[in-house]
C-alpha cells in the first residue's frame, strides 16, 4: 500500500455499515489541525463511494483510497476548514 501522507487521526469504522463511517468522520474531523489527514478505515462497500462523496459535499479533499491487506479500505481526507 502506497500512502500519500501520514494521517494525523485514524478512524476505525471496520465492521460498521454506512452511514456510520461518515458520521464518525463528521464528528471527528474538526479535532485535527487544518490541512491534516484523517484516515477512515472501512470495509462496507458503500463507504468506498460515500466517503469521497461526503468530501465533495463538504469541500474537504479526498486524498486517496488505499486497499487494506485484510479487506476494506483506508480512505484519506484532508481537513480544509
TORRO-456766 format. One line per 10 residues: number of its first residue (from 0); their letters; for each residue x, y, z of C-alpha. Coordinates in steps of 0.05 Angstrom, whole numbers, plus 32768, in hexadecimal, padded with zeros to 4 digits. Layout:
<sites>
NUM	a	X,Y,Z; ... $
</sites>
This chain:
<sites>
0	xxxxxxxxxx	8000,8000,8000; 801C,8044,7FEC; 8005,807B,801A; 8007,80C4,8004; 800F,80E2,804A; 8010,80CA,8092; 7FCB,80D2,80B2; 7FC5,80FD,80EF; 7F87,80D6,8104; 7F6F,8091,80F2 $
10	xxxxxxxxxx	7F25,8080,80FA; 7F18,8035,80FF; 7ED4,8029,80E0; 7EE3,7FE1,80CB; 7EA5,7FB6,80D3; 7E76,7FF2,80D4; 7E42,7FFF,809F; 7E39,8042,807D; 7E28,8077,8091; 7E4E,8068,80D2 $
20	xxxxxxxxxx	7E94,8073,80B3; 7E7D,80B7,8098; 7E5E,80CA,80DA; 7E9E,80B8,80FE; 7EC7,80E1,80CD; 7E98,811D,80D3; 7E9C,811B,811F; 7EE8,8117,8122; 7F04,813E,80E7; 7F03,8180,810C $
30	xxxxxxxxxx	7F32,8164,8142; 7F6D,8162,8113; 7F95,819F,80FA; 7F84,81C0,80B8; 7FA2,819A,807D; 7FAC,815C,80A7; 7F9A,8117,808C; 7F64,80ED,80AB; 7F64,80A3,8099; 7F22,807E,809A $
40	xxxxxxxxxx	7F28,8032,809D; 7EEA,8013,8080; 7ED4,7FD2,8061; 7E8C,7FE1,804F; 7E8A,7FE7,8002; 7E5E,8025,8008; 7E96,804A,802D; 7EC3,8043,7FEF; 7E97,8074,7FCA; 7E72,8097,8003 $
50	xxxxxxxxxx	7EAF,80B3,8026; 7ECB,80D5,7FE7; 7E84,80EF,7FD8; 7E81,810C,801F; 7EC4,812D,8011; 7EA9,814F,7FD2; 7E6A,8165,7FF7; 7E91,8182,8032; 7ECD,819D,8009; 7F01,8172,802C $
60	xxxxxxxxxx	7F32,8154,7FF9; 7F30,8109,7FF0; 7F7A,80F9,7FEE; 7F76,80B0,7FDB; 7F5A,806C,7FE9; 7F89,8032,7FF8; 7F78,7FE9,7FFD; 7F84,7FC7,8040; 7FA6,7F83,8040; 7F6E,7F63,8068 $
70	xxxxxxxxxx	7F36,7F82,803E; 7F18,7FC7,803E; 7F38,800A,8032; 7F5E,8041,8054; 7F3E,8081,803A; 7F65,80C1,8043; 7F43,8104,804B; 7F67,8147,8054; 7F46,8179,8083; 7F39,81B8,805A $
80	x	7F18,81E7,808D $
</sites>
